[in-house]
Amino acid sequence: MRTCLPTILSMLLAVSAGLSCRSLKEHSQAAALESTLEGYRAVMRWSYFDSVHGFLDPKARAPLPHGLDNVRVTAYDVVRPPVMLDATTASQTARIQYVLEDRQRVRILLDRQRWVYDPQAKAWWLDTPLPSFE
């Protein structure tokens, strides 16, 4: 029994080290998602659309739609907090209240966001288009 004890302890340490490395990686990725979503919320809330554009996946980034200079976001509320769909994909739903400056009418839309983690860049990118402010 004494000869097996060091082997068993070594195996337990190896397993726990592997689990803690994995959970540290997941924690780091979750913290990055939280930070990204908070940054996105802030720039969207203040209608900084040039900055919002920077959250889009660079591989699929299209030019900003015309007319955003006429949009003023007045509220941004998360109605469904982020949910991990798999190890590198998350979704979130936000309620965006906005005003079209030339019409002065309050409008509301639901923004269903899909976020994808890029392990090379160690960044989360918005995989859905910017909301359509009509």
N, C-alpha and C positions, 0 to 999 in steps of 0.2 A: 504494500500500500504506500509506503514512504517513497518508493521509486516512481510511482505514478503521480504523486502530488505535484512535483515541479512541472510535469508535462501538462497536467490538468490546469494548473495556474497559468502557464504560458499560453495555453489555448484560450482561456477565458480573457486574458489580457489582450490577446490578438483580436478576438471578436469584439471586445468592448472598444478597442482603439479604432477598429474599422467602423463601428457604429457611430462613434463620436466624430470621426472625420466626415462621415456622411451627413450627420445632423448639423455639423458646422457649415458644410457646403449649402445644405438646404436653408439654414438660418441666414446665411449671407445672401442667398438668392431671394429669400422672403423679405429681408431688409431692403434689398435693392428694389424689389417690386413696390414695397410700401413707400419708399423715397420717390420712386418714379411717379407713382399715382398721385402723391401729394404735390409734386412739382407740376404735373399735368393739370391738376385741379386748380392750382394757383394761377397758372398762365391762362387757362381757359376762363376762369372767373374774372380776370381783369382784361379779357379780350386781347391778349397779346398773341395774335394769330401767327405772327412770324415765329415766335417761340413754340407755339403749339405744333407748328409744322415740323419742328425739330424732333418731336416725339415719334413721328412716323418712321416705319422701317426704311432705312436708307436705300435698300434694294428695290423697294416698290414706291418710293416717294414721288408723288406727282406735284406739279405746281399748285400753289394755293388757288382755290376757286375765286372768281371775281366777286366783288360785292361785300367782302368781309369788312371793309372799312365802313360799311353802313350798319354793322351789327355791334350791339353793346350787350354783353352778357351781364345779367343782373343777379343771377343766383346759379350755383352749381352744387347740387346735393346728391350724394351717393345714396341710391335707393336699394341697391343690392351690392353689398361689399364684395371684394375680390374673392373669387372661388377658383381654386386650382383645378383645371380640367385634366391635366397630366403634369409631368415633371417640369415641362418648359412652357406651358400654356395656361393663362389665367383669363377669367372674364370678370367684368364689372359692369354695372348699369348705373348711369347717372341721369338725374333730371336736370335739364338746363333751361333756365328761364332767360329770355333775351328780348331785346327791343330792336326793331328795325328803325334806325334813326329817322328815315324819311317818312315813316308812317306813324311812329309813336304809339305802337300797339304792342302790348306784352304778349309774348308767345312762349309756349313750353314744348320741349321735345324730350324724348327718352333717347339717350345715347348708350347703345349696347356696344361695349368695347371688348375687344379681344387683344390680349397682350401676349407677345411671344418673347421668350428669353433667348438671347444670342450668347452662347458660352464663349466665343472668341472675343467679342466686345465686352462681355460681362455686363450686358445692358438689356433692359426690357424695351421692346419696340411695340408701338400701337400697330396692330395688323388689320384694323378696320379703317375705313375712310373717315375723314372729319365729318361731323354731323352736318346735315344740310339745313342751313338757316333760311327758311322760305317765308 
